[in-house]
Each structure stands twice: as C-alpha cells, then as structure tokens.
Amino acid sequence: MTLQLLGKASSINVRKVLWTLAELGLEFERQDWGAGFAATDTPEFRRLNPNAMVPVLRDGDFVLWESNSICRYLVAREQRHVLLPQAPRARAQVEQWMDWQAGEFNNAWRYAFMSLVRQSPAHQDPQLLAQGVAGWHRHVQILDAQLARTGAFVCGETFTLADVVLGLSLQRWRVAPLDEAGRPEVPAARAYLQRLEQRPAFMAHGANGQP
C-alpha cells in the first residue's frame, strides 16, 4: 500500500517528512490538511492525531504523528542507517540534535516568526518580539558553533536526519524578515546551508521559497 502523508506542503514539519521521503526515494500520496485546506480539528482527523496537527503518516493500518518520529520511522523502515545510525552513541547524538531542534530551537523562533512572518495580531508586543529575536539568534549561534566543530554536518562528516530537521530551521532563520544589522555572524552555518544546497531534496523542500 502506498504511504500517505497528511499535511499541507508549506508546513515546516510536513517539509521535514517530504525531505526525508525524497532522500529515501519513496513513493507516497500527500493530502492537503491544515489551515486553508481540510480542517484538522474534526473527529475524523483527531482519530488519527488527537493533537489535531499535521503531519500524519499512514503506512497501511499504521498511523504515526510527530514529524521527527515520522522521519525516524521512515529511515528505520528502509534500514537507511547512514541517516540514523544503529550504534548507540552515534544514534544518540543524532537524536540529541533532533530533540534540541524540536524542544529548544523551535520554541526560540516561535514568537518572532508569528510576529514577523505570519503578522499575527496576538504576537506584536515589542518587548516579547525583541526577546524572541534575541533567543532565535542565540540558538543559531549554538548551531553555528557545533558546525564549526564538525566542519561539515551537524553530527560530523556524514549527512543525517539531524540535518533534515535543523537545516529547515536554519533556512527559516535565513529567509525571515529580521533586521540584517542585528543578525550575528555565523560563517559555519552559512557554509552549511551552501552544502545542503547541493542536495536536490533540500532544494525541493527546504530552499523552496517557504519560510
């Protein structure tokens, strides 16, 4: 049975899965769900994901939500251990950075993104915006320092799932309408994005004009 991905293609979390699917060369069917498309706050969708959020993956009768978990599952399903190593320490390092992206980096940019990109009326407090931008910059600097240590990808010389999730977050920072004078110098992070641009899947689902 064909894999089904539920979620609109503009969602950054859906794009994580799209990028992973492309790296794996898997065929799938995508259905538009989310703001502007089919509503997720319905009994039908909540039976698939009680959080009423995208993405959701359907693999036959198996249903999975949470974008990072979906990416891990797909790689394990295809036994592509270069993307998610089997060795405990190497795998833990990849998952550490994936968890940091979901728990720390995402929360750092949330207020500023809602204010500056989405133009949300509920996110226009100048002090909170300034704090949000500063936190966003600080987390990019953490990533920049890691990339300066590795000289290549997030966890070393090899591209992994950590690069999928963090590459998208870093790309969002690069294209966001932030004050250019206030952006920190992050040469390792900028060189890293150039390396990602050599990957067709990143160009299709990361550097595709979507913030």
MARBA-3410 file (N, C-alpha, C, O; in Angstrom, 1 decimal):
211
0.8,-1.2,0.0,0.0,0.0,0.0,0.9,1.2,0.0,1.9,1.3,0.7 ~ 0.5,2.2,-0.8,1.2,3.5,-0.8,1.2,4.2,0.5,0.2,4.3,1.1 ~ 2.4,4.8,0.9,2.4,5.7,2.0,1.5,6.9,1.8,1.5,7.4,0.7 ~ 0.8,7.3,2.8,0.0,8.5,2.8,0.5,9.5,3.8,0.8,9.2,4.9 ~ 0.8,10.7,3.3,1.2,11.8,4.2,0.1,12.9,4.2,-0.3,13.4,3.2
-0.4,13.2,5.4,-1.5,14.2,5.5,-0.9,15.4,6.1,-0.3,15.5,7.1 ~ -1.0,16.5,5.3,-0.5,17.8,5.7,-0.1,18.7,4.5,0.3,18.2,3.5 ~ -0.3,20.0,4.7,0.0,20.9,3.5,1.5,21.0,3.4,2.2,21.0,4.3 ~ 1.9,21.2,2.1,3.3,21.2,1.8,4.0,22.4,2.3,5.3,22.4,2.3 ~ 3.3,23.5,2.7,4.0,24.7,3.2,4.4,24.6,4.6,5.2,25.4,5.1
3.9,23.6,5.3,4.2,23.4,6.8,5.6,23.0,6.9,6.1,22.0,6.3 ~ 6.4,23.6,7.8,7.8,23.2,8.0,7.9,21.8,8.5,8.9,21.1,8.2 ~ 7.0,21.4,9.3,7.0,20.0,9.9,6.6,19.0,8.8,7.2,17.9,8.8 ~ 5.7,19.3,7.9,5.5,18.4,6.8,6.7,18.4,5.9,7.0,17.3,5.3 ~ 7.4,19.5,5.7,8.5,19.5,4.8,9.7,18.6,5.3,10.4,18.1,4.5
9.8,18.5,6.6,10.7,17.5,7.2,10.5,16.1,6.6,11.4,15.5,6.2 ~ 9.2,15.7,6.6,8.9,14.4,6.1,9.1,14.3,4.6,9.6,13.3,4.1 ~ 8.7,15.4,3.9,8.8,15.4,2.5,10.3,15.3,2.1,10.7,14.5,1.2 ~ 11.2,16.0,2.8,12.6,15.9,2.5,13.1,14.5,2.8,13.9,13.9,2.0 ~ 12.7,13.9,3.9,13.1,12.5,4.3,12.7,11.5,3.2,13.4,10.7,2.8
11.4,11.7,2.8,10.9,10.8,1.8,11.7,10.9,0.5,12.0,9.9,-0.2 ~ 12.1,12.1,0.1,12.9,12.3,-1.1,14.3,11.7,-0.9,14.8,11.1,-1.9 ~ 14.9,11.9,0.2,16.2,11.3,0.4,16.1,9.7,0.3,17.1,9.1,-0.1 ~ 15.0,9.2,0.7,14.8,7.7,0.7,14.3,7.2,-0.7,14.3,6.0,-0.9 ~ 13.9,8.1,-1.5,13.3,7.7,-2.8,12.0,7.0,-2.7,11.8,6.1,-3.5
11.2,7.3,-1.7,10.0,6.6,-1.5,8.8,7.2,-2.3,8.7,8.4,-2.3 ~ 7.9,6.4,-2.8,6.7,6.9,-3.4,5.6,7.0,-2.3,5.6,6.3,-1.3 ~ 4.8,8.1,-2.5,3.8,8.3,-1.4,2.7,9.2,-2.1,2.9,9.8,-3.1 ~ 1.6,9.3,-1.3,0.5,10.1,-1.7,0.4,11.2,-0.6,0.3,10.8,0.6 ~ 0.3,12.5,-1.0,0.1,13.5,0.0,-1.3,14.1,-0.1,-1.8,14.4,-1.3
-1.9,14.4,1.0,-3.2,15.0,1.0,-3.1,16.3,1.8,-2.5,16.4,2.8 ~ -3.7,17.4,1.3,-3.7,18.7,1.9,-4.6,18.7,3.1,-5.8,18.7,3.0 ~ -4.0,18.9,4.3,-4.7,19.1,5.6,-4.0,20.2,6.3,-2.8,20.4,6.1 ~ -4.8,21.0,7.0,-4.2,22.1,7.8,-4.9,23.4,7.3,-5.7,23.4,6.5 ~ -4.4,24.5,7.9,-5.0,25.9,7.6,-5.1,26.1,6.1,-4.1,26.0,5.4
-6.3,26.5,5.7,-6.5,26.8,4.3,-6.9,25.5,3.5,-7.3,25.7,2.3 ~ -6.9,24.4,4.1,-7.2,23.1,3.4,-8.2,22.4,4.3,-9.0,23.0,5.1 ~ -8.2,21.1,4.3,-9.1,20.2,5.1,-8.8,20.5,6.6,-7.7,20.5,7.0 ~ -9.9,20.7,7.4,-9.7,21.0,8.8,-9.2,19.8,9.6,-9.7,18.7,9.4 ~ -8.3,20.1,10.5,-7.7,19.1,11.3,-8.5,18.9,12.7,-8.4,17.9,13.4
-9.3,20.0,13.0,-10.0,20.0,14.3,-11.4,19.3,14.1,-12.4,19.9,14.3 ~ -11.3,18.1,13.7,-12.6,17.3,13.4,-12.4,16.0,14.1,-11.3,15.5,14.3 ~ -13.5,15.3,14.4,-13.4,14.0,14.9,-12.7,13.0,14.0,-11.9,12.2,14.5 ~ -12.9,13.1,12.7,-12.2,12.3,11.7,-10.7,12.4,11.9,-10.0,11.4,11.9 ~ -10.2,13.6,11.9,-8.7,13.8,11.9,-8.2,13.5,13.3,-7.1,12.9,13.5
-8.9,13.9,14.4,-8.5,13.6,15.7,-8.3,12.1,16.0,-7.6,11.7,16.9 ~ -9.1,11.3,15.3,-8.9,9.8,15.5,-7.5,9.4,15.0,-6.9,8.4,15.4 ~ -6.9,10.2,14.0,-5.6,10.0,13.6,-4.5,10.6,14.4,-3.5,10.0,14.7 ~ -4.8,11.8,14.8,-3.8,12.6,15.7,-4.7,13.4,16.7,-5.3,14.4,16.3 ~ -4.7,13.0,18.0,-5.5,13.7,18.9,-5.1,15.2,19.1,-5.8,16.0,19.7
-3.9,15.5,18.7,-3.4,16.9,18.8,-4.0,17.8,17.7,-3.8,19.0,17.7 ~ -4.6,17.2,16.7,-5.2,18.0,15.5,-4.2,18.8,14.8,-4.4,19.9,14.4 ~ -3.0,18.2,14.6,-1.9,18.8,13.9,-1.3,17.9,12.8,-1.5,16.7,12.9 ~ -0.7,18.6,11.8,0.0,17.8,10.8,1.5,17.9,11.1,2.0,18.8,11.7 ~ 2.2,16.9,10.5,1.8,15.9,9.6,1.4,14.6,10.3,1.6,14.4,11.5
0.7,13.8,9.6,0.3,12.4,10.0,0.7,11.5,8.8,0.5,11.8,7.7 ~ 1.3,10.4,9.2,1.7,9.4,8.2,0.9,8.1,8.4,0.6,7.7,9.5 ~ 0.4,7.6,7.3,-0.3,6.4,7.3,0.4,5.4,6.4,0.7,5.6,5.2 ~ 0.8,4.3,7.0,1.5,3.2,6.3,0.7,1.9,6.5,0.8,1.2,7.4 ~ -0.3,1.7,5.6,-1.3,0.6,5.8,-2.2,1.0,6.9,-2.8,2.1,7.0
-2.2,0.1,7.9,-3.1,0.4,9.1,-2.3,1.0,10.2,-2.8,1.2,11.3 ~ -1.1,1.4,9.9,-0.2,2.0,10.9,-0.3,3.5,10.8,-0.1,4.0,9.7 ~ -0.6,4.2,11.9,-0.7,5.7,11.8,0.3,6.3,12.8,0.5,5.8,13.9 ~ 1.0,7.3,12.4,2.1,7.9,13.2,2.0,9.4,13.0,1.8,10.0,11.9 ~ 2.2,10.1,14.2,2.3,11.6,14.1,3.5,12.0,14.9,4.2,11.2,15.5
3.8,13.3,14.9,5.1,13.9,15.3,6.1,13.8,14.2,6.6,12.7,13.9 ~ 6.5,14.9,13.6,7.3,14.9,12.4,8.7,14.2,12.6,9.1,13.4,11.8 ~ 9.3,14.5,13.7,10.6,13.8,13.9,10.5,12.3,14.1,11.3,11.6,13.6 ~ 9.4,11.9,14.8,9.2,10.5,14.9,8.9,9.8,13.5,9.3,8.7,13.3 ~ 8.1,10.5,12.7,7.8,10.0,11.4,9.1,9.8,10.6,9.3,8.8,9.9
10.0,10.8,10.6,11.3,10.8,9.9,12.1,9.6,10.4,12.7,8.8,9.6 ~ 12.2,9.4,11.7,12.9,8.2,12.3,12.3,6.9,11.8,13.0,6.0,11.4 ~ 11.0,6.8,11.8,10.3,5.6,11.4,10.6,5.3,9.9,11.0,4.1,9.6 ~ 10.5,6.3,9.1,10.8,6.0,7.6,12.2,5.5,7.4,12.4,4.6,6.6 ~ 13.2,6.1,8.1,14.6,5.7,7.9,14.8,4.3,8.4,15.4,3.5,7.8
14.2,4.0,9.6,14.3,2.6,10.1,13.6,1.6,9.2,14.0,0.5,9.0 ~ 12.4,2.0,8.7,11.6,1.1,7.8,12.5,0.7,6.6,12.4,-0.4,6.1 ~ 13.2,1.7,6.1,14.1,1.4,4.9,15.5,1.0,5.2,16.3,0.7,4.3 ~ 15.8,0.9,6.5,17.1,0.5,7.0,18.2,1.3,6.4,19.3,0.8,6.0 ~ 18.0,2.6,6.4,19.0,3.5,5.9,19.8,4.1,7.1,19.5,5.2,7.6
20.7,3.3,7.6,21.3,3.5,8.8,22.4,4.7,8.8,22.8,5.1,9.8 ~ 22.7,5.1,7.6,23.6,6.3,7.5,22.8,7.5,8.0,23.4,8.4,8.6 ~ 21.5,7.6,7.7,20.7,8.7,8.2,20.4,8.7,9.7,20.3,9.7,10.3 ~ 20.3,7.5,10.2,20.1,7.3,11.6,20.8,6.0,12.1,20.3,4.9,12.0 ~ 22.0,6.2,12.6,22.9,5.1,12.9,22.4,4.1,13.9,21.5,4.4,14.7
22.8,2.9,13.7,22.4,1.8,14.7,23.3,1.8,16.0,22.8,1.5,17.0 ~ 24.5,2.2,15.8,25.4,2.2,17.0,24.8,3.2,18.0,24.5,4.3,17.7 ~ 24.7,2.8,19.3,24.0,3.6,20.3,24.5,5.0,20.5,23.7,5.9,20.5 ~ 25.8,5.2,20.5,26.4,6.6,20.7,26.1,7.4,19.5,25.7,8.6,19.7 ~ 26.4,6.9,18.3,26.1,7.7,17.1,24.7,8.0,16.9,24.3,9.2,16.6
23.8,7.1,17.2,22.4,7.3,17.1,21.9,8.4,18.2,21.1,9.3,17.9 ~ 22.4,8.2,19.4,22.0,9.2,20.4,22.4,10.6,20.1,21.7,11.5,20.4 ~ 23.6,10.8,19.4,24.0,12.1,19.0,23.0,12.7,18.0,22.7,13.9,18.1 ~ 22.6,11.9,17.0,21.7,12.4,16.0,20.4,12.8,16.7,19.8,13.8,16.4 ~ 19.9,11.9,17.6,18.6,12.1,18.2,18.7,13.3,19.2,17.7,14.0,19.4
19.8,13.5,19.8,20.0,14.6,20.7,19.8,15.9,20.0,19.0,16.8,20.4 ~ 20.3,16.1,18.8,20.2,17.3,18.0,18.8,17.4,17.4,18.3,18.5,17.3 ~ 18.2,16.3,17.1,16.8,16.3,16.6,15.8,16.8,17.8,14.9,17.6,17.5 ~ 16.1,16.3,19.0,15.3,16.7,20.1,15.5,18.1,20.5,14.6,18.8,20.9 ~ 16.7,18.6,20.3,17.1,20.0,20.6,16.3,20.9,19.6,15.8,22.0,20.0
16.2,20.5,18.4,15.5,21.2,17.4,14.0,21.4,17.7,13.5,22.5,17.7 ~ 13.4,20.2,18.1,12.0,20.3,18.5,11.7,21.0,19.8,10.7,21.7,19.9 ~ 12.5,20.8,20.8,12.2,21.3,22.1,12.8,22.7,22.4,12.2,23.4,23.2 ~ 13.9,23.0,21.8,14.6,24.3,22.1,14.6,25.3,20.9,14.1,26.4,21.1 ~ 15.1,24.9,19.8,15.2,25.8,18.7,13.9,26.2,18.2,13.7,27.4,18.0
12.9,25.3,18.0,11.6,25.7,17.6,10.9,26.7,18.5,10.3,27.7,18.1 ~ 11.0,26.5,19.8,10.4,27.4,20.8,11.1,28.8,20.8,10.5,29.8,21.1 ~ 12.4,28.8,20.4,13.1,30.1,20.3,12.6,31.0,19.2,12.5,32.2,19.5 ~ 12.2,30.4,18.1,11.8,31.3,17.0,10.3,31.5,16.9,9.8,32.3,16.1 ~ 9.5,30.8,17.7,8.1,30.8,17.6,7.5,32.2,17.6,6.7,32.6,16.7
7.8,33.0,18.7,7.1,34.3,18.8,7.5,35.2,17.7,6.7,35.9,17.1 ~ 8.8,35.3,17.4,9.3,36.2,16.3,8.7,35.8,15.0,8.3,36.6,14.2 ~ 8.6,34.5,14.7,8.1,34.0,13.4,6.6,34.4,13.3,6.2,34.9,12.3 ~ 5.8,34.2,14.4,4.4,34.5,14.3,4.2,36.0,14.1,3.3,36.5,13.5 ~ 5.1,36.8,14.7,5.0,38.3,14.6,5.4,38.8,13.3,4.7,39.5,12.6
6.6,38.4,12.8,7.2,39.0,11.6,6.8,38.3,10.3,6.6,39.0,9.3 ~ 6.5,37.0,10.3,6.2,36.3,9.1,4.7,36.2,9.0,4.1,36.5,7.9 ~ 4.1,35.7,10.0,2.6,35.4,10.0,1.8,36.7,10.3,0.6,36.8,10.0 ~ 2.5,37.7,10.8,1.8,39.0,11.1,0.6,38.8,12.1,-0.4,39.4,11.9 ~ 0.8,37.9,13.0,-0.2,37.6,14.0,-0.5,38.8,14.9,0.4,39.3,15.6
-1.7,39.3,15.0,-2.0,40.4,15.9,-1.7,40.1,17.4,-1.5,41.0,18.2 ~ -1.8,38.8,17.7,-1.5,38.4,19.1,0.0,38.3,19.4,0.3,38.0,20.6 ~ 0.8,38.6,18.5,2.3,38.5,18.7,3.0,39.8,18.3,4.0,39.7,17.5 ~ 2.5,40.9,18.8,3.1,42.2,18.4,3.6,43.0,19.6,3.8,44.2,19.4 ~ 3.8,42.4,20.7,4.4,43.0,21.8,5.9,43.3,21.6,6.6,42.4,21.4
6.3,44.6,21.5,7.7,44.9,21.2,8.7,44.2,22.0,9.8,43.8,21.6 ~ 8.5,44.2,23.4,9.4,43.6,24.3,9.6,42.1,24.0,10.7,41.5,24.0 ~ 8.4,41.4,23.9,8.4,40.0,23.6,9.0,39.6,22.3,9.7,38.6,22.1 ~ 8.8,40.5,21.3,9.4,40.3,20.0,10.9,40.4,20.1,11.6,39.6,19.5 ~ 11.4,41.4,20.8,12.8,41.6,20.9,13.5,40.4,21.6,14.5,39.9,21.2
12.8,39.9,22.6,13.3,38.7,23.3,13.3,37.5,22.4,14.2,36.7,22.4 ~ 12.2,37.4,21.6,12.1,36.3,20.7,13.2,36.3,19.6,13.8,35.3,19.3 ~ 13.5,37.5,19.1,14.5,37.6,18.1,15.9,37.3,18.7,16.7,36.6,18.1 ~ 16.2,37.8,19.9,17.4,37.5,20.6,17.6,36.0,20.8,18.7,35.5,20.6 ~ 16.5,35.4,21.3,16.6,33.9,21.5,16.8,33.1,20.2,17.6,32.2,20.2
16.2,33.6,19.2,16.4,32.9,17.9,17.9,33.0,17.4,18.5,32.0,17.0 ~ 18.4,34.2,17.5,19.8,34.4,17.2,20.7,33.6,18.0,21.7,33.0,17.6 ~ 20.4,33.5,19.3,21.3,32.7,20.3,21.3,31.3,19.9,22.4,30.6,19.9 ~ 20.2,30.7,19.5,20.2,29.3,19.1,20.9,29.0,17.8,21.5,28.0,17.6 ~ 20.8,30.0,16.9,21.5,29.8,15.6,23.0,29.8,15.9,23.8,29.1,15.3
23.4,30.6,16.9,24.9,30.7,17.3,25.3,29.4,17.9,26.4,28.9,17.7 ~ 24.4,28.7,18.7,24.7,27.4,19.2,25.0,26.4,18.1,25.9,25.6,18.1 ~ 24.1,26.4,17.1,24.2,25.5,15.9,25.5,25.9,15.1,26.2,25.0,14.7 ~ 25.8,27.2,15.0,27.0,27.6,14.3,28.2,27.1,14.9,29.2,26.6,14.3 ~ 28.3,27.1,16.3,29.4,26.6,17.0,29.6,25.1,16.8,30.7,24.6,16.6
28.5,24.4,16.8,28.6,22.9,16.5,29.1,22.6,15.1,30.0,21.8,14.9 ~ 28.6,23.4,14.1,29.0,23.2,12.7,30.5,23.6,12.5,31.2,23.0,11.7 ~ 31.0,24.6,13.3,32.4,25.0,13.2,33.2,23.8,13.7,34.4,23.6,13.3 ~ 32.7,23.1,14.8,33.5,22.0,15.3,33.5,20.8,14.3,34.6,20.2,14.2 ~ 32.4,20.5,13.7,32.4,19.4,12.8,33.0,19.7,11.4,33.6,18.8,10.8
32.8,20.9,11.0,33.3,21.3,9.7,32.5,20.8,8.5,32.9,20.9,7.3 ~ 31.4,20.1,8.8,30.6,19.5,7.7,29.1,19.6,8.1,28.4,20.6,7.8 ~ 28.6,18.5,8.7,27.2,18.4,9.0,27.1,18.4,10.5,28.1,18.5,11.3 ~ 25.8,18.4,11.0,25.6,18.6,12.4,26.3,17.6,13.3,26.9,18.0,14.4 ~ 26.3,16.4,12.9,26.9,15.3,13.8,28.2,14.8,13.2,28.8,13.8,13.7
28.8,15.5,12.3,30.1,15.1,11.8,30.2,15.2,10.3,29.6,16.1,9.7 ~ 31.0,14.3,9.6,31.2,14.3,8.2,30.0,13.8,7.4,30.0,14.1,6.2 ~ 29.1,13.1,8.0,28.0,12.5,7.3,26.7,13.2,7.5,26.4,13.6,8.6 ~ 25.9,13.3,6.4,24.6,13.8,6.5,23.7,12.8,7.2,23.7,11.7,6.9 ~ 22.9,13.4,8.1,21.9,12.5,8.9,20.6,13.2,9.0,20.4,14.3,8.5
19.7,12.5,9.7,18.4,13.1,10.0,18.5,14.4,10.8,17.6,15.3,10.7 ~ 19.5,14.6,11.6,19.7,15.8,12.3,19.8,17.0,11.3,19.3,18.1,11.7 ~ 20.3,16.8,10.2,20.5,17.9,9.2,19.2,18.2,8.5,18.9,19.3,8.1 ~ 18.3,17.2,8.4,17.0,17.5,7.8,16.2,18.5,8.7,15.7,19.5,8.2 ~ 16.1,18.2,10.0,15.3,19.0,10.9,16.0,20.3,11.2,15.3,21.4,11.2
17.3,20.3,11.3,18.0,21.6,11.7,18.2,22.4,10.4,18.2,23.6,10.5 ~ 18.4,21.8,9.3,18.5,22.5,8.0,17.3,23.4,7.7,17.4,24.5,7.3 ~ 16.1,22.8,8.0,14.9,23.6,7.7,14.8,24.7,8.7,14.4,25.8,8.3 ~ 15.1,24.5,10.0,15.0,25.6,11.0,16.0,26.7,10.6,15.7,27.9,10.8 ~ 17.2,26.3,10.2,18.2,27.3,9.9,17.8,28.1,8.6,18.0,29.3,8.6
17.2,27.4,7.7,16.7,28.1,6.5,15.6,29.1,6.8,15.6,30.1,6.2 ~ 14.8,28.7,7.7,13.7,29.6,8.2,14.3,30.9,8.7,13.9,32.0,8.5 ~ 15.4,30.8,9.5,16.1,31.9,10.1,16.7,32.8,9.0,16.6,34.0,9.0 ~ 17.3,32.1,8.0,17.9,32.9,6.9,16.9,33.7,6.1,17.3,34.8,5.7 ~ 15.8,33.2,5.9,14.8,33.9,5.0,13.8,34.8,5.8,13.1,35.6,5.2
13.8,34.7,7.1,12.9,35.5,7.9,13.2,37.0,7.8,14.4,37.4,7.6 ~ 12.2,37.9,7.8,12.5,39.3,7.7,13.0,40.0,9.0,12.3,40.8,9.6 ~ 14.2,39.6,9.3,14.8,40.1,10.5,15.7,41.3,10.2,16.1,41.4,9.0 ~ 16.0,42.1,11.2,16.9,43.2,11.0,18.3,42.7,10.6,18.9,42.1,11.5 ~ 18.8,43.0,9.4,20.0,42.4,9.0,21.2,42.9,9.9,22.2,42.2,10.1
21.1,44.1,10.3,22.2,44.7,11.2,22.3,43.9,12.5,23.4,43.9,13.1 ~ 21.2,43.3,12.9,21.2,42.6,14.2,21.5,41.1,14.1,21.7,40.5,15.1 ~ 21.6,40.6,12.9,22.0,39.2,12.7,23.4,38.9,13.1,24.3,39.7,12.7 ~ 23.6,37.9,13.9,25.0,37.6,14.3,25.8,37.0,13.1,25.2,36.5,12.1 ~ 27.1,37.1,13.1,27.9,36.5,12.1,28.0,35.0,12.4,28.5,34.6,13.5
27.6,34.1,11.5,27.6,32.7,11.7,28.1,32.0,10.4,27.4,31.4,9.6 ~ 29.4,32.2,10.2,30.0,31.7,8.9,29.9,30.2,8.7,29.7,29.7,7.6 ~ 30.0,29.4,9.8,29.9,28.0,9.7,28.4,27.6,9.3,28.3,26.6,8.5 ~ 27.5,28.2,9.8,26.1,27.9,9.5,25.8,28.3,8.1,25.0,27.6,7.4 ~ 26.3,29.4,7.6,26.0,29.8,6.2,26.7,28.9,5.2,26.2,28.6,4.2
27.9,28.4,5.6,28.6,27.5,4.7,27.9,26.1,4.7,27.8,25.4,3.7 ~ 27.3,25.8,5.8,26.5,24.6,5.9,25.3,24.6,5.0,25.0,23.6,4.3 ~ 24.6,25.8,5.0,23.4,25.9,4.1,23.9,25.7,2.6,23.1,25.2,1.8 ~ 25.0,26.2,2.3,25.6,26.0,0.9,25.8,24.6,0.6,25.6,24.1,-0.5 ~ 26.3,23.8,1.6,26.4,22.4,1.4,25.1,21.7,1.2,25.0,20.8,0.4
24.1,22.1,2.0,22.8,21.5,1.9,22.2,21.8,0.5,21.4,21.0,0.0 ~ 22.5,22.9,-0.1,22.0,23.3,-1.4,22.5,22.4,-2.5,22.0,22.4,-3.6 ~ 23.5,21.5,-2.2,23.9,20.5,-3.2,23.0,19.3,-3.2,23.2,18.4,-4.0 ~ 22.1,19.3,-2.3,21.1,18.1,-2.2,19.8,18.5,-2.9,19.2,19.4,-2.4 ~ 19.4,17.8,-3.9,18.1,18.1,-4.6,16.9,18.1,-3.6,16.0,18.9,-3.8
16.9,17.2,-2.7,15.8,17.2,-1.8,15.7,18.4,-0.9,14.6,18.8,-0.6 ~ 16.8,19.0,-0.5,16.8,20.3,0.2,16.3,21.4,-0.7,15.5,22.2,-0.2 ~ 16.7,21.4,-1.9,16.2,22.5,-2.8,14.7,22.4,-3.0,14.1,23.4,-3.2 ~ 14.2,21.2,-3.1,12.8,21.0,-3.3,11.9,21.3,-2.1,10.8,21.8,-2.2 ~ 12.4,21.0,-0.9,11.6,21.1,0.3,12.2,22.0,1.4,11.5,22.2,2.4
13.4,22.5,1.2,13.9,23.4,2.2,14.1,24.8,1.6,13.5,25.7,2.1 ~ 15.0,24.9,0.6,15.2,26.2,0.0,14.2,26.4,-1.2,14.6,26.6,-2.4 ~ 12.9,26.3,-0.9,11.9,26.3,-1.9,11.0,27.6,-1.8,9.9,27.6,-2.4 ~ 11.5,28.6,-1.2,10.8,29.8,-1.1,9.8,29.9,0.1,9.1,30.9,0.3 ~ 9.7,28.8,0.8,8.8,28.8,2.0,9.6,29.1,3.3,10.7,28.5,3.5
9.1,30.0,4.1,9.8,30.3,5.4,9.7,29.1,6.4,10.3,29.2,7.5
END
